Amino acid sequence: MSGEDAPAQQQNAEEQKQQQQQETKTPAESPKTESKPDPPPSSASAEAATAADTPAPAAEKAPEEDTFSYRALVLTGYGGYDKVKLQVKKGKPALKSGEVMVRVKMCGLNFADLMARQGLYDRLPSPPVTPGMECSGIIEAVGEDVTDRKVGDKVLVLNRSGMWQEVVVVATTHTFLMPEGMSFEEAAAIPVNYITAYLMLFDFGHLRPNQSVLIHMAAGGVGIAATQLCKTVSDVTVFGTASASKHEVISQGGVTHPIDYRTRDYVEEVRKISPKGLDIVLDPLGGSDTHKGYNLLKPMGKLISYGAANMLAGQKKNLFVVAKTWYQQFSVHTLSLIQGNRSVCGFHLGYLDSETELIAQAMAVIMDLYRQGKIKPRIDSTYHLEQVGDAMRRMQERNNIGKIILTTEPMKEEEKKEEAKKDEEKKKDDKKKDDKKKEDKKKDDAKKEEKKEEKEEAKKDDKKAEEKEEAKKEEN
């Protein structure tokens, strides 16, 4: 069953009532109806038969529950991009007290999702499981005791996992009403990135006027959110690392000093401009970059570690093991912290899912800033659920500027054909590249063999020359 088979929004109460009345009056046909019909029964026997064949309303299962289905992305195992597959789930999700059902329009892609695919994110249950921490959509049903949400409300949703599907059921406290004028793409781009940036800068960092901040991966979702939030405080100097091709965009967004981390040592660049150091370092990288960031801090400065992007290309480790290894490797122990008058904080939004009040307060401020026009998510690109592999690859290769979004809208047949054509061309190109690599390897091996033979010949010639010299010496 394709995504086109998924039902439209829930029927209204009147339509459901009429449907149930019609079904109650029309008993289900038995297999005997396929054969020759019996003579019409008498009035009394007909009434008895109708009463016997008509199922009780309480035992009757709504047809919608039998046919309800929705598409979902499922992580089937740990590994490459192909481990996330598009599947169809059947059966209408049940609503508990205090929950709402949301028809999802857009989903956000985050680095945590990339790490989850590789088995590096312990907040995601074991496969098979649907990833995704954020989405936006329209409330389609509400459970008991829900008074602050209603069917038809446009909401953005933050949850530990399970958001990459067409229908989600979550506690109402995990939903937030979308402001007037906000698009579903923008709404799906806000929860993870902006709450993360806000809590790091203002709760941990206590950002104040005239301070300086280093933002790594400044062209990413959190990077752009953090830059915009920094600009809500007067005279904040923002250093941002990004590849050179992204400098114009991040400069326009508020980065004071863009630094190309691929061609320059960002530590040296920061030291040139701010010899005394920095007030806040936001570190999503981990490893040696955390140590460098710590050494860039002024007295009373704060390093806030909130990720381990360097791990995506490295070995598979638990985040707690990585933190412990970093702690031991760089000797950032109690004494050095005291002597340096600097602090190291760790932040992980996934471990704050129970702090609903804190998150709600942060979201209220963020929504107010959006209404004032002080923040606005930058959408890099939008992919269909069928293209999730391409979306993840774009983020992992750090080609995005802003947020990557997944849309639940099914691909049109023309798009599918075009996508299949691109895949076929890509396979051909990959085959050509592989063939060329093999051919180049053969040539290299042949050259190496030729050089080896030349060396062997040279050794033989040298040996013959030595033997001749020895022979001459003996003759003399």
C-alpha positions in Angstrom: 0.0 0.0 0.0 1.4 3.4 -1.0 1.2 6.7 0.8 -1.6 7.7 -1.5 -3.8 5.0 0.2 -3.5 6.6 3.6 -6.9 8.1 4.7 -7.7 11.8 4.7 -8.5 13.6 7.9 -10.9 12.1 10.5 -14.6 12.2 9.6 -16.7 14.6 11.5 -19.1 13.2 14.2 -22.2 13.5 12.0 -20.7 11.5 9.1 -19.6 8.8 11.6 -23.0 8.6 13.2 -24.8 8.2 9.8 -22.3 5.5 8.7 -22.8 3.5 11.9 -26.6 3.8 11.6 -26.4 2.5 8.0 -24.1 -0.4 9.0 -26.5 -1.3 11.9 -29.4 -1.5 9.5 -27.5 -3.6 7.0 -26.3 -6.9 8.4 -23.1 -8.4 7.0 -23.8 -10.9 4.1 -23.0 -14.5 4.7 -21.3 -16.7 2.1 -24.8 -18.2 1.2 -25.6 -14.9 -0.6 -23.3 -16.0 -3.4 -25.7 -19.0 -4.2 -29.3 -19.0 -5.3 -31.5 -16.9 -2.9 -34.1 -18.6 -0.6 -37.7 -17.6 -0.8 -38.5 -14.4 1.2 -39.1 -15.3 4.9 -42.3 -14.3 6.8 -42.4 -11.0 8.6 -41.8 -12.5 12.1 -39.0 -14.8 10.9 -37.4 -11.9 9.0 -37.3 -9.7 12.2 -35.8 -12.6 14.2 -33.2 -13.2 11.5 -32.3 -9.5 11.3 -32.0 -9.3 15.1 -29.8 -12.4 15.2 -27.5 -11.3 12.3 -27.1 -7.6 13.3 -23.9 -7.2 15.4 -24.2 -5.3 18.7 -22.8 -1.7 18.3 -20.4 -2.2 21.2 -18.7 -5.2 19.5 -18.7 -3.5 16.1 -15.3 -2.4 14.9 -15.2 0.9 13.0 -14.2 0.4 9.3 -11.8 3.3 9.7 -9.7 1.3 12.2 -9.6 -1.6 9.8 -8.4 0.5 6.9 -6.3 3.1 8.7 -2.6 3.1 7.6 0.3 5.5 7.5 3.8 5.5 6.2 6.8 5.6 8.5 10.5 5.6 8.2 12.0 2.7 10.2 15.6 2.1 11.3 15.9 -1.6 10.6 19.5 -2.0 11.9 22.7 0.0 12.5 24.9 1.0 9.5 24.6 2.9 6.3 21.9 5.0 4.7 20.0 2.0 3.5 19.2 0.9 7.0 16.4 3.5 7.2 13.5 2.1 5.2 10.0 3.4 4.3 7.3 1.1 5.5 3.5 1.1 6.0 2.0 0.8 9.5 -1.6 -0.5 9.8 -4.2 0.2 12.5 -5.2 3.5 14.0 -3.0 4.4 17.0 -4.9 4.5 20.4 -5.1 7.7 22.4 -4.5 7.7 26.1 -5.6 10.4 28.5 -3.7 13.7 27.9 -2.5 12.7 24.4 -3.2 14.0 20.9 -2.9 12.5 17.4 -1.1 14.7 14.9 -1.2 14.3 11.1 2.4 15.1 10.3 3.3 17.5 7.5 7.1 18.1 8.0 9.9 16.5 10.0 13.3 17.8 11.1 16.6 16.0 10.4 19.3 16.3 13.1 22.8 15.0 13.8 21.4 12.9 16.6 19.5 11.0 13.8 22.7 10.3 12.0 24.3 9.0 15.1 21.3 6.9 15.9 21.6 5.2 12.5 25.1 4.2 13.4 24.1 3.0 16.9 25.8 6.0 18.7 22.6 7.5 20.2 21.5 5.7 23.3 18.2 7.6 23.6 16.7 5.8 20.7 15.2 2.3 21.4 16.8 -0.6 19.6 15.8 -1.3 15.9 13.3 -1.7 14.4 12.2 1.8 15.5 11.1 5.0 13.9 13.6 7.9 14.4 13.0 11.6 14.5 12.8 14.1 17.4 10.6 16.8 15.8 7.8 17.4 13.4 5.0 19.8 12.6 1.4 19.1 11.6 -2.3 19.3 12.4 -4.1 17.8 15.4 -6.5 15.1 14.1 -7.8 13.7 17.4 -7.6 14.5 21.1 -7.7 12.1 24.1 -9.5 12.5 27.4 -8.6 15.4 29.7 -7.1 17.4 26.8 -8.4 21.0 27.2 -5.7 23.2 25.8 -5.6 21.6 22.3 -8.4 20.9 19.7 -8.8 19.2 16.4 -7.5 21.4 13.6 -4.7 23.1 15.7 -1.4 23.6 13.9 1.4 22.4 16.1 5.1 21.7 16.3 6.1 18.6 18.2 9.2 17.7 20.2 9.7 14.1 21.3 12.5 11.7 22.1 11.9 9.6 18.9 9.2 8.4 16.5 8.5 11.6 14.5 9.4 10.4 11.0 6.0 9.2 10.1 2.7 10.4 8.8 0.8 10.1 12.1 2.2 10.5 15.6 0.6 10.2 19.1 2.2 12.3 21.8 1.4 13.9 25.1 -0.1 17.3 24.7 2.8 18.8 26.7 5.1 17.8 23.8 3.1 20.0 21.4 3.4 23.8 20.9 0.9 26.0 18.9 2.4 27.5 15.7 2.3 31.3 15.5 0.3 33.0 12.7 2.2 33.0 9.5 4.7 30.2 10.4 5.1 27.6 7.7 5.2 23.8 8.5 8.8 23.8 7.2 9.8 26.5 9.7 7.9 24.8 12.5 9.7 21.5 12.0 13.0 23.4 12.0 12.6 25.0 15.4 12.2 22.6 18.3 15.6 20.8 18.5 17.9 23.5 17.1 16.4 26.6 18.8 15.7 25.1 22.2 19.2 23.6 22.2 20.8 27.0 21.2 18.6 29.0 23.7 19.3 26.8 26.7 23.0 26.7 26.0 23.4 30.4 25.5 21.1 31.8 28.2 20.7 29.1 30.8 24.2 27.7 30.8 26.1 30.5 29.1 24.3 33.5 30.7 25.1 35.5 27.6 25.4 39.2 28.2 26.2 42.3 26.1 29.8 42.8 24.9 30.7 39.1 25.2 32.3 36.8 22.5 31.0 33.4 21.4 32.6 30.7 19.2 30.0 28.7 17.2 31.3 25.6 15.4 29.4 24.4 12.3 27.9 27.9 12.1 26.0 27.1 8.9 24.1 24.2 10.4 20.7 24.2 12.1 22.0 24.9 15.7 24.7 27.2 14.4 22.2 29.5 12.6 19.8 29.4 15.5 22.6 30.3 18.0 23.8 33.1 15.7 20.3 34.6 15.5 19.9 34.3 19.3 23.3 36.0 19.9 22.1 39.0 17.8 19.2 39.5 20.3 21.8 40.7 22.8 23.7 43.9 22.1 27.3 44.0 20.9 28.0 40.2 21.0 30.9 39.2 18.8 30.3 35.9 17.0 33.1 33.7 15.6 31.8 31.0 13.3 33.6 28.1 11.7 32.3 27.0 8.3 33.7 26.1 4.9 34.6 29.2 2.7 31.6 28.7 0.4 29.2 29.3 3.3 30.8 32.5 4.7 28.7 34.9 2.8 25.5 33.4 4.2 26.6 33.1 7.8 28.0 36.7 7.7 24.7 38.0 6.5 23.1 36.0 9.3 25.1 37.7 12.0 28.5 36.0 12.3 31.1 38.7 12.9 34.2 36.7 12.0 33.7 33.6 9.7 36.6 31.2 9.8 37.3 28.5 7.2 38.3 25.6 9.4 39.4 23.5 6.4 42.2 25.9 5.4 43.0 27.8 8.6 43.7 27.0 12.2 40.6 28.5 13.9 42.5 28.7 17.2 45.1 31.0 15.7 42.5 33.1 13.9 40.6 33.6 17.2 43.8 34.5 19.0 44.6 37.2 16.5 41.3 38.9 16.8 40.6 38.2 20.5 44.0 37.7 22.3 42.3 37.5 25.7 40.0 34.6 24.6 36.3 34.0 24.5 33.4 34.1 26.9 31.5 31.1 25.5 32.4 28.2 23.2 29.6 26.0 21.8 31.2 22.7 20.9 29.3 20.1 18.9 32.5 18.4 17.7 34.2 16.6 20.6 37.6 15.1 20.7 40.6 17.4 20.3 38.4 20.3 19.3 36.9 20.3 22.8 40.4 20.7 24.3 41.2 23.5 21.9 37.9 25.3 22.7 38.6 25.0 26.5 42.0 26.6 26.0 40.4 29.5 24.1 38.3 30.5 27.1 38.8 33.7 29.1 38.8 33.4 32.9 35.1 32.9 33.8 34.5 31.5 30.3 32.3 28.5 29.6 32.6 25.7 27.2 29.3 23.9 26.4 29.7 20.5 24.8 26.5 19.3 23.1 27.6 16.8 20.5 30.3 14.6 19.0 30.1 15.2 15.3 33.7 14.1 14.9 32.6 10.6 15.9 30.4 10.1 12.7 33.5 9.4 10.7 35.2 7.6 13.5 34.8 4.5 15.7 31.6 3.4 17.4 31.6 4.4 21.1 29.1 5.3 23.8 28.9 9.0 24.4 29.7 8.5 28.1 32.8 6.6 27.2 33.9 9.4 24.8 33.3 12.0 27.6 35.3 10.0 30.1 38.2 9.4 27.5 38.2 13.2 26.7 38.3 14.0 30.5 41.3 11.7 31.1 43.1 12.5 27.9 43.2 16.2 28.4 43.4 16.2 32.2 40.7 18.7 32.7 40.4 17.8 36.4 39.2 19.7 39.3 42.5 21.5 40.0 43.0 22.8 36.5 39.3 24.0 36.4 39.9 25.9 39.6 43.2 27.4 38.5 41.8 28.4 35.1 38.5 29.9 36.5 36.8 28.3 33.5 33.9 25.9 33.3 32.9 22.9 31.1 29.2 22.1 30.7 27.5 19.2 28.9 24.1 19.6 27.2 21.9 17.0 25.6 18.3 17.9 24.8 17.4 14.2 24.6 17.9 13.9 28.4 15.5 16.9 29.1 12.4 15.2 27.8 10.9 15.0 31.3 11.6 18.7 32.0 8.4 19.9 30.2 8.2 23.1 32.2 11.7 24.2 31.3 11.2 23.4 27.6 7.9 25.1 27.6 9.4 28.3 29.0 12.2 28.3 26.4 9.7 27.6 23.6 7.5 30.5 24.8 10.4 32.9 24.5 11.5 31.5 21.1 7.9 31.8 19.7 7.8 35.4 20.9 11.1 36.2 19.2 9.7 34.6 16.0 6.6 36.9 16.2 8.9 39.9 16.6 10.9 38.8 13.5 14.2 38.4 15.5 14.6 34.8 14.6 13.7 32.9 11.4 14.8 29.3 10.6 16.7 29.0 7.4 15.6 25.9 5.4 18.4 24.4 3.4 16.4 21.8 1.5 13.3 19.6 1.7 13.3 15.8 0.8 10.5 13.3 0.6 10.5 10.4 3.0 11.5 8.2 0.1 14.7 10.3 -0.2 15.8 10.1 3.4 19.2 8.5 2.4 20.0 11.6 0.3 19.0 13.9 3.1 21.2 12.2 5.6 24.1 12.1 3.2 23.8 15.9 2.6 24.0 16.5 6.3 26.8 14.0 7.1 28.9 15.4 4.3 28.2 18.9 5.7 26.9 20.3 2.5 23.8 22.0 4.1 23.4 25.6 5.0 20.5 25.6 7.5 17.9 23.0 8.3 17.2 19.8 6.2 13.5 18.9 6.2 11.6 15.7 5.4 8.1 16.1 4.0 5.5 13.4 4.4 3.9 14.4 1.1 4.3 11.3 -1.2 6.4 11.7 -4.3 4.5 12.1 -7.5 5.0 9.4 -10.2 7.0 11.8 -12.4 9.3 12.5 -9.4 9.7 8.8 -8.7 10.6 8.1 -12.3 13.1 11.0 -12.3 14.5 9.8 -9.0 14.9 6.3 -10.4 16.6 7.7 -13.5 19.0 9.6 -11.2 19.7 6.5 -9.2 20.4 4.5 -12.3 22.7 7.2 -13.6 24.4 7.4 -10.2 24.9 3.6 -10.3 26.5 3.9 -13.8 28.7 6.7 -12.6 29.7 4.8 -9.5 30.5 1.7 -11.7 32.6 3.9 -14.0 34.4 5.3 -11.0 34.9 1.8 -9.6 36.1 0.5 -13.0 38.5 3.4 -13.3 39.8 2.8 -9.8 40.4 -0.8 -10.6 42.1 0.1 -13.9 44.2 2.7 -12.1 45.1 0.2 -9.5 46.1 -2.3 -12.1 48.3 0.4 -13.7 49.8 1.3 -10.4 50.4 -2.4 -9.6 52.0 -2.8 -13.0 54.3 0.2 -12.4 55.2 -1.1 -9.0 56.0 -4.5 -10.5 58.0 -2.8 -13.2 59.9 -0.8 -10.7 60.5 -3.8 -8.6 61.9 -5.7 -11.6 64.1 -2.7 -12.4 65.4 -2.7 -8.8 66.0 -6.4 -9.0 67.9 -6.0 -12.3 69.8 -3.1 -10.8 70.8 -5.3 -7.9 71.9 -8.0 -10.2 74.0 -5.5 -12.2 75.5 -4.2 -9.0 76.3 -7.7 -7.9 77.9 -8.5 -11.2 79.9 -5.3 -11.0 81.0 -6.3 -7.5 82.0 -9.8 -8.6 84.1 -8.3 -11.5 85.8 -5.9 -9.0 86.5 -8.9 -6.7 87.9 -10.9 -9.7 90.2 -8.0 -10.7 91.5 -7.7 -7.1 92.2 -11.4 -7.0 94.1 -11.2 -10.4 96.2 -8.4 -9.1 
